[in-house]
Amino acid sequence: MVDRKKRAQGQGGFTLIEIIAVLIILGILAIVAIPKYFDLQDQARKRAANGLVAAAQSQLSLGFANSLLNSTYTFTPANECSNVAISNATENASLKCTGEANAASISIEANVGGQTASGNWNNPSATASDANAS
């Protein structure tokens, strides 16, 4: 009988106050962490949109260079932007390039999950001819 009492006294569990304290701490952590998580998602979407703009600028430069090297190649901003690969994992992503092939600047707009980014691609031949005209 004495052995049972000693074992019962040696076995301890969590008290109600300890459990409540742990739940309060977890609640506070959740209140702080969840908004930060959603903010990180928005930042990632914004950076993905910026990446699409940079990819479009690179593709426009490649297409322009290709048109200079190959006389049969037709440089059109819309076709060059359609060559930019958008990952299937990227949610609701779109890329739009507006401007004519001989324009001094072509505007680029990317949208990823509601976050937008925009930029321009400056046509090297148009800016060079504009500088010579001045």
C-alpha positions as CSV (number, residue, x, y, z in Angstrom):
1,M,0.0,0.0,0.0
2,V,2.8,2.3,0.8
3,D,4.4,1.7,-2.6
4,R,1.2,2.9,-4.3
5,K,1.2,6.2,-2.4
6,K,4.8,6.9,-3.2
7,R,4.2,6.1,-6.9
8,A,1.1,8.3,-7.0
9,Q,3.0,11.2,-5.4
10,G,5.9,10.8,-7.8
11,Q,3.7,10.9,-10.9
12,G,2.8,14.5,-11.7
13,G,0.8,16.0,-14.5
14,F,0.2,19.5,-15.7
15,T,-2.0,21.7,-13.6
16,L,-4.9,23.6,-15.2
17,I,-3.0,26.9,-14.7
18,E,0.0,25.5,-16.6
19,I,-2.1,24.4,-19.5
20,I,-3.9,27.7,-19.6
21,A,-0.6,29.6,-19.6
22,V,0.7,27.5,-22.5
23,L,-2.5,28.1,-24.5
24,I,-2.2,31.8,-23.9
25,I,1.4,31.8,-25.1
26,L,0.4,29.8,-28.2
27,G,-2.4,32.3,-28.9
28,I,-0.1,35.3,-28.7
29,L,2.3,33.6,-31.1
30,A,-0.5,32.9,-33.5
31,I,-1.7,36.5,-33.4
32,V,1.8,37.7,-34.2
33,A,2.7,35.0,-36.8
34,I,-0.4,34.7,-39.0
35,P,-0.4,38.4,-40.2
36,K,3.4,38.1,-40.9
37,Y,2.8,35.0,-42.9
38,F,0.2,36.7,-45.1
39,D,2.5,39.7,-45.5
40,L,5.3,37.4,-46.7
41,Q,2.9,35.9,-49.3
42,D,2.2,39.4,-50.6
43,Q,5.9,40.3,-50.7
44,A,6.6,37.1,-52.6
45,R,3.8,37.9,-55.2
46,K,5.2,41.4,-55.6
47,R,8.7,40.1,-56.2
48,A,7.4,37.5,-58.6
49,A,5.8,40.3,-60.6
50,N,9.0,42.2,-60.6
51,G,10.8,39.1,-61.8
52,L,8.3,38.8,-64.7
53,V,9.0,42.5,-65.7
54,A,12.7,41.8,-65.7
55,A,12.2,38.6,-67.7
56,A,10.2,40.6,-70.3
57,Q,12.9,43.2,-70.5
58,S,15.5,40.5,-71.2
59,Q,13.2,38.8,-73.8
60,L,12.6,42.2,-75.5
61,S,16.4,42.8,-75.7
62,L,17.0,39.3,-77.0
63,G,14.3,39.7,-79.7
64,F,15.6,43.1,-80.7
65,A,19.1,41.7,-81.0
66,N,17.8,38.8,-83.0
67,S,16.0,41.1,-85.4
68,L,19.3,43.0,-86.0
69,L,21.2,39.8,-86.7
70,N,18.5,38.0,-88.7
71,S,16.7,40.1,-91.3
72,T,13.9,37.6,-91.6
73,Y,13.1,37.9,-87.9
74,T,10.2,40.2,-87.1
75,F,10.5,42.0,-83.8
76,T,7.1,42.6,-82.2
77,P,6.8,43.4,-78.4
78,A,3.6,41.3,-78.0
79,N,5.3,38.2,-79.5
80,E,8.4,38.7,-77.4
81,C,6.4,39.0,-74.2
82,S,4.4,35.8,-75.1
83,N,7.8,34.0,-75.2
84,V,8.3,34.7,-71.5
85,A,7.6,31.5,-69.6
86,I,5.3,31.8,-66.6
87,S,5.4,29.0,-64.1
88,N,2.3,26.9,-63.6
89,A,2.8,27.3,-59.9
90,T,2.4,31.1,-60.2
91,E,-1.2,31.9,-59.4
92,N,-3.1,34.2,-61.7
93,A,0.0,35.5,-63.4
94,S,-0.2,37.7,-66.5
95,L,2.3,39.8,-68.5
96,K,1.4,42.6,-70.9
97,C,3.7,44.6,-73.2
98,T,2.4,47.6,-75.0
99,G,4.1,49.6,-77.6
100,E,5.2,49.4,-81.2
101,A,8.4,47.7,-82.3
102,N,9.9,51.1,-83.4
103,A,8.7,53.0,-80.4
104,A,11.3,54.6,-78.1
105,S,9.9,52.8,-75.1
106,I,7.7,49.8,-74.5
107,S,5.8,49.5,-71.3
108,I,5.6,46.3,-69.4
109,E,3.0,45.3,-66.8
110,A,3.0,42.1,-64.8
111,N,0.3,40.9,-62.4
112,V,0.8,38.0,-60.0
113,G,-2.0,37.1,-57.6
114,G,-3.2,40.7,-57.4
115,Q,0.2,42.3,-57.0
116,T,1.3,44.4,-59.9
117,A,4.7,45.6,-61.1
118,S,5.5,47.7,-64.1
119,G,8.5,48.8,-66.1
120,N,9.8,50.0,-69.4
121,W,12.1,48.7,-72.1
122,N,14.0,51.4,-74.0
123,N,14.6,50.7,-77.7
124,P,18.3,51.1,-78.2
125,S,17.9,52.2,-81.9
126,A,15.2,54.7,-81.1
127,T,17.2,56.3,-78.3
128,A,20.3,56.4,-80.4
129,S,18.5,58.1,-83.3
130,D,16.9,60.5,-80.8
131,A,20.3,61.5,-79.4
132,N,21.7,62.0,-82.9
133,A,18.8,64.3,-83.8
134,S,19.5,66.6,-80.8
